[in-house]
Amino acid sequence: MRSDFVANASHELRTPLASLRGFIETLQGPARNDLKAQEKFFGIMHEQVTRMSRLVDDLLSLSRLELRSHIAPDDPVDLAPLLGHVRDSLLPLAKDLDVTVSLVVPDRPVVVQGDRDELIEVFENLIENACKYGQEGKKVDIILRGGEEDAQAEVIVKDYGRAFPPSMYRALPSGFTGSMSRPVDRKRAPDWASPLSSTSSPATVLGC
């Protein structure tokens, strides 16, 4: 899983870096005095830098998780307010994508043992992916179940976009394909391959 993730992240970093280099060369040359072009390029460059920042954060998170992989998280975390926080933080993205995000939680605490920050990362990745790659369905449902005595906590993130075809299973990271151990084929992998890979690591450590 680690080698797959690093390979994917390296590929994803190379693309925005090449784009930034091209824009800088253009700004130093043909667009040196073109204010309209500069404004457009700076906006794109900002998006690319933000993308790279997210990838670096994922790499740092992976490293941190590996260092603590032998330590089971044991802090009590109530999933209801945590999911509300994640949903609220992603509402601007959902609005831009014209996606409605609904959250249904029990009227009682649903407490699990875990690391709050890592749980936030897991659910942010899952819900963000649902918004982005299922946006044609126009809605994402987040459903929390459990909280009763001896009841296992369950979180469902459901989008209404098109399901990917079975032929694309081979492009999924190993953490999402069970017995499949082949690396992600970047020539065949869809856009969601890397985001799913970045989600799989913390989910594995947390036992999700």
For each residue, the residues with C-beta under 8 A, 3 or more apart:
1: 4 5 173 174 175 197 200 201 204
2: 5 6 62 66 201
3: 6 7 183
4: 1 7 8 173 174 183 184 197
5: 1 2 8 9 58 62 173 197 198 201
6: 2 3 9 10 59
7: 3 4 10 11 183 184 186
8: 4 5 11 12 173 184 186 193 194 197
9: 5 6 12 13 55 58 59 194 198
10: 6 7 13 14
11: 7 8 14 15 186 194
12: 8 9 15 16 51 55 194
13: 9 10 16 17 52 55
14: 10 11 17 18
15: 11 12 18 19
16: 12 13 19 20 48 49 51 52
17: 13 14 20 21 52
18: 14 15 21 22
19: 15 16 22 23 44 45 48
20: 16 17 23 24 45 48 49
21: 17 18 24 25
22: 18 19 25 26
23: 19 20 26 27 41 44 45
24: 20 21 27 28
25: 21 22 28 29
26: 22 23 29 30 31 37 41
27: 23 24 31 32 38 41
28: 24 25 32
29: 25 26 32
30: 26 34
31: 26 27 34 37 38 41
32: 27 28 29
33:
34: 30 31 37 38
35: 38 39
36: 39 40
37: 26 31 34 40 41
38: 27 31 34 35 41 42
39: 35 36 42 43
40: 36 37 43 44
41: 23 26 27 31 37 38 44 45
42: 38 39 45 46
43: 39 40 46 47
44: 19 23 40 41 47 48
45: 19 20 23 41 42 48 49
46: 42 43 49 50
47: 43 44 50 51
48: 16 19 20 44 45 51 52
49: 16 20 45 46 52 53
50: 46 47 53 54
51: 12 16 47 48 54 55
52: 13 16 17 48 49 55 56
53: 49 50 56 57
54: 50 51 57 58
55: 9 12 13 51 52 58 59
56: 52 53 59 60
57: 53 54 60 61
58: 5 9 54 55 61 62 198
59: 6 9 55 56 62 63
60: 56 57 63 64
61: 57 58 64 65 118 121 198 201 202
62: 2 5 58 59 65 66 198 201
63: 59 60 66 67
64: 60 61 67 68
65: 61 62 68 69 118 201 202 205
66: 2 62 63 69
67: 63 64
68: 64 65 71 205
69: 65 66 205
70:
71: 68
72: 113
73: 113 114 115 118 205 206
74: 113
75: 113 114 115 116
76: 111 112 113
77: 82 111 112 113 114 115 116 119
78: 81 82 109 110 111
79: 82 83 105 110 111 112 119 144 153 155
80: 83 84 105 106 109 110 144
81: 78 84 85
82: 77 78 79 85 86 116 119 120 123
83: 79 80 86 87 103 105 123 142 144 155
84: 80 81 87 88 103 105
85: 81 82 88 89 120
86: 82 83 89 90 120 123 124 127
87: 83 84 90 91 101 103 127 142
88: 84 85 91
89: 85 86 124
90: 86 87 93 94 101 124 127 128 131
91: 87 88 94 95 101
92: 95 96
93: 90 96 97 128 131 132
94: 90 91 97 99 100 101 131 140
95: 91 92 98 99
96: 92 93
97: 93 94 131 132 135
98: 95 135 138
99: 94 95 131 134 135 137 138 139 140
100: 94 138 139 140
101: 87 90 91 94 127 131 139 140 142
102: 139 140 141 142
103: 83 84 87 142 144
104: 141 142 143 144
105: 79 80 83 84 110 144
106: 80 110 144 145 146 147
107:
108: 147 148
109: 78 80 147
110: 78 79 80 105 106 144 145 146 147 153
111: 76 77 78 79 147 153
112: 76 77 79 119 153
113: 72 73 74 75 76 77
114: 73 75 77 118 119 206
115: 73 75 77 118 119 206
116: 75 77 82 119 120
117: 120 121
118: 61 65 73 114 115 121 122 202 205 206
119: 77 79 82 112 114 115 116 122 123 206
120: 82 85 86 116 117 123 124
121: 61 117 118 124 125 202
122: 118 119 125 126 199 202 203 206 208
123: 82 83 86 119 120 126 127 155 157
124: 86 89 90 120 121 127 128
125: 121 122 128 129 195 198 199
126: 122 123 129 130 157 199
127: 86 87 90 101 123 124 130 131 140 142 157
128: 90 93 124 125 131 132 195
129: 125 126 132 133 192 195 196 199
130: 126 127 133 134 140 157 158 159
131: 90 93 94 97 99 101 127 128 134 135 140 159
132: 93 97 128 129 135 192 195
133: 129 130 159 161 191 192
134: 99 130 131 137 140 159 160 161 162
135: 97 98 99 131 132 138 159 161
136: 161 162
137: 99 134 140 159 160 161
138: 98 99 100 135 160
139: 99 100 101 102 159 160
140: 94 99 100 101 102 127 130 131 134 137 157 158 159 160
141: 102 104 156 157 158 159
142: 83 87 101 102 103 104 127 155 156 157 158
143: 104 155 156 158
144: 79 80 83 103 104 105 106 110 153 154 155 156
145: 106 110 151 153 154 155 156
146: 106 110 151 152 153 154
147: 106 108 109 110 111 151 153
148: 108 151
149:
150:
151: 145 146 147 148
152: 146
153: 79 110 111 112 144 145 146 147
154: 144 145 146
155: 79 83 123 142 143 144 145
156: 141 142 143 144 145
157: 123 126 127 130 140 141 142
158: 130 140 141 142 143
159: 130 131 133 134 135 137 139 140 141
160: 134 137 138 139 140
161: 133 134 135 136 137
162: 134 136
163:
164: 168 169 190 192
165: 168
166: 169
167: 170
168: 164 165 171 172 188 190
169: 164 166 172 177 180
170: 167 177 180 182 185 188
171: 168 184 185 188 189 190 193
172: 168 169 176 177 180 184 193 196
173: 1 4 5 8 176 177 184 193 196 197 200
174: 1 4 177 180 181 182 183
175: 1 197 200 201 203 204
176: 172 173 196 200
177: 169 170 172 173 174 180
178:
179:
180: 169 170 172 174 177
181: 174
182: 170 174 185
183: 3 4 7 174
184: 4 7 8 171 172 173 189 193 197
185: 170 171 182 188 189
186: 7 8 11 189 193
187:
188: 168 170 171 185
189: 171 184 185 186 193 194
190: 164 168 171 193
191: 133 194 195
192: 129 132 133 164 195 196
193: 8 171 172 173 184 186 189 190 196 197
194: 8 9 11 12 189 191 197 198
195: 125 128 129 132 191 192 198 199
196: 129 172 173 176 192 193 199 200
197: 1 4 5 8 173 175 184 193 194 200 201
198: 5 9 58 61 62 125 194 195 201
199: 122 125 126 129 195 196 202 203
200: 1 173 175 176 196 197 203 204
201: 1 2 5 61 62 65 175 197 198 204 205
202: 61 65 118 121 122 199 205 206 208
203: 122 175 199 200 206 208
204: 1 175 200 201 207 208
205: 65 68 69 73 118 201 202
206: 73 114 115 118 119 122 202 203
207: 204
208: 122 202 203 204
